[in-house]
Amino acid sequence: MSMKPSMMLRFCALTFFFLLFSFSSAEIVAKGFTENETEVFYSDYCSSIVPESITSSQLYTSSFGPFDELETGYYIGGNRILNPKITGISNVLGFETRYVSQTNVDGVYKVEGSLTFYKPFDPKRPFNLKLQGLWSESSEKLCMVGVGSAYSKQGNLLTPSAVFKLTNLKNTSRITTLITGTLESLSSSDNVNYFEPISIIMFPRLNYEYTFDSTESIYEFSSESDDTEKNLPLTALPRRSFCSIISRHEKVFELHYSSNCRSTKQNCLPFGGGIAGYLPGFVSFRSISCSGVKKRSRVLIEFRNNSYVENYQFFNPNTTLIGEGTWDEKKNRLFVFVCQFLDIGESWSNAHVGDCTTRLSLRFPAVYSMRRTSNVMGQMWTKKSVNDSGYFDRIVFQSTKKRVEGVPGLMYEYTEFDRVKTFCPRNEPVRNKGERYPSGNSNDMIFDISVRDSERKSGWGSAIPFAIGDLLYRQNLYPMTLPSSMFETAVPTSWVQGRPINVSYEISITLQTPINSIDGLHFSYLYEEKMEITAEGIYDSQTGNLCMVGCRKLLGSNNQVMGNGYLDCEILLNFQFAPVKPNENGRYIKGSIESTREKSDPLYFNHLFVSSADKEIDDQGRSLIWKTDVKFTMALISNTLVCIFVGLQLHHVKKNPEVLSFISLVMLGILTLSHTVPLVLDFDTLCLNKQDEHKVLSHDGGWFELKEVIVTVPMVVAFLLLLRLLQLTVSARTHNGNRKFLWIAEEKAALVIVFLYAASAKITLLAAWETYKPDRMLLISSHVDHPICIIVKSYASLLLDGFLFPQLLLNLFSNSKQNALNRSFYIGTAFVRLLPHAYDVLIDTKFHFPRGNSDRGFFSLAWDVIIVLGLLFLPAVIHFQQKFGGHCILPSIFRDPEELPLASKSSRTEKASSA
């Protein structure tokens, strides 16, 4: 097969350019690789720290000294390449060892690895450095150089080069050994790859030697433990391994300081002084390393201002301690020797561990009481004397959770028998035949509550049994599916026989203080006040009465500075259960929570009225069904009447087609639009908020949707009739060339309406914005519409009430005497708009019903009266305009003399002749 010369030349040319391009690309890539990789030489930056040596062995490992294959650490700095905002939340780094080999110098090893910072400007693309260097056992130093990749704040790819240095890198480490280091950029400060120096602290896990003797530790702590306290052994806990308990159990604890800490002069923290002018409210534990055989652990103890530690790890040596823990199997406690981080400055290069005079103990209580309901409790103190520098008062801490799930044998101890007898005297029960109250082991003992007080505060909460008898309550401890014979062997005899039983409860309440309301319905709240109460008392299943005394945890901006007084135990709780009815699931409960203190006491709080949320929801649901039925009925009647009145208007213009041009297009547009919006949106969207809709649907048995369809049918008919009337009016106005003055009058009327409506809308929105400021609206309930939206709805309804105003202006500017609107149409439609306002006025003045309807917006009683008068005034004006002319409403000095009545003309003539 022969090839033409021209094709041969083209083929050779393509081959030549392809080879040239390939070699050029390879040269560019090789050059770039060489520049990036060989630009950084170890000898230029590290030879003075660890002299350069040559690898002498083919064997290699992935760990060295105390470093495992993957170690974590913490850092500060690195601006221009690390995001300081993210660093303030999480400052974790990772060091991965990939290659370790012996060199020709004893005790010097070649190390290759990578350093990763997980939170740069783009968290999805971490800042990663590939490093290589040498570690010297004798000098305890590591020096590495390398090049990495990162992305700038603008998203541009960077290739920074750096030198990485670590000190105190020993083969073995103790609690006082702190590995510190730096990562420094090798670029000039004006280079895009430059970043500020990074300080690093690391806690490696390998070859750790526990410093404090465990036997001496237990002896030292023995004087600090109470032999009467019963604690859970490790074998009783859900995670029975010591290390799993230390690493996975409760990590965050609430702090309670002594009452002396209210003084700013008192030192209350183990690292001296308060933090940023206040005391932290929580402390968390993070395990660094653990020995399950020795039951010893190394932990970081971090003081913090929040209890959220799940996704982010942030290390601040100024608010963190480090300790060694030992488990005492006799006392069933964890004892921890605690040390401080010292000499912490802007850089961590000089930081070290010292001052190990702080002690900490932690235990898992086996017996709970009303004042002690946490599943983990502990305390922290110092060995220093009061006059020593660094002394602080004892700190108590406890877990935020109330119990250990799935642990058998936990007991509850009742400690308030005397107070219960004083406040809850038992009366002989009045026996009513056929009435039965919830038993102590039923799920009816758990209930949701609705709360209010005398100062408009309202809220919600829940009441859950903590203990029934001496045993902790579990919802799944006594399954309702088990036969009754099993209950008799599983529960105390007093439960079965119906005698009064001892009970303990956990009650959580959220109270809101309203700052704004519309017609009695609150929309925004100043703040939320939380109450956490633990109580114990007696429940009588023969009368359904539950009477208890309780303690509430004192919460607030300075809640942690309470010492032993962080509980207010002067509280009385009384609840009355309703009899159990076979066919009803609702748990109707009424009761009260009150303070037994004097009103002058700062811990006194107002009497709280309590009812079960089930009853409140049911009552609200029934009330809403009645209100919704009234709305449906009024909507059905109104839409039907509108159909009739618009039909009469169509009949009127059919008989008198010459009047079509004199009908206001703006008026017809407003009326048509008012029937378009409800068809686009659901009826329940306009009438109900989300919470009300749920209540209505759950109580109305599916009739809501059917009623919605019934109301929609006449609404569609009215919309079509209005659309037809609008089409006829536009057609008549367009095809009648002699009616140009009507277009001019329509434009004038439209301009006046737009100006007036826009001005009034601005005033309304400004008033609403001032009343419902954004900072206040942050706490608005999600179950109701936003007040601004309700104001807008109310304003739109107000514009619709004035639907005759555009016709009035058109008649005024055109001085029309045409009978454009049928009397039945404008009087009847005004009556339809008047009906709901007249209904509201009647309800308020005659029946004095509470005004709690959020749909009405700013339609108070005064507004309703004004709108009713306006709806009576506008049809009267239209009637006189169609009879005497559009200018009849103007004063005589503004009217043409030809338009004045005969008596007025003669009087003007006489005045003129006399003059």
Summary of the structure (lengths in Angstrom):
residues: 915
radius of gyration: 41.3
end to end distance: 126.1
largest distance: 135.1
contacts: 2721
relative contact order: 0.05
helix: 38%
strand: 27%
